[in-house]
Amino acid sequence: MIALNSITRRTQTAVPFAEVGRIGVDFSIENINLVQLGRTVNGKIALKSCCSVGYKKTREELLSSPKILRKILSQAIKEYCFKGKNIFYSMT
């Protein structure tokens, strides 16, 4: 998680994005991982934002409570400068 946060800090610069993709969410065994790519104004694909949030409850408890899950995702999206609310997910 430390390495992921380090990458996030380096990528959150003033790079102007022409468009951003959906927010990818992975519900792993111990964390919720989020990532978002975008296309810069010069046409390159770049990392817009990413983070990893540890579960405060078990994964099953979290997934069975949409209210708590929504709160955690909303906080992460705001804190790590994700753009939009269009999400796709996977479970590993």
Secondary structure, 3 states (H helix, E strand, C coil): CHHHHHHHHHHCCCCCEEEECCEEEEECCCEEEEEEEEEECCCCEEEEEEEEEECCCCHHHHHCCHHHHHHHHHHHHHHCCCCCCCEEEEEC
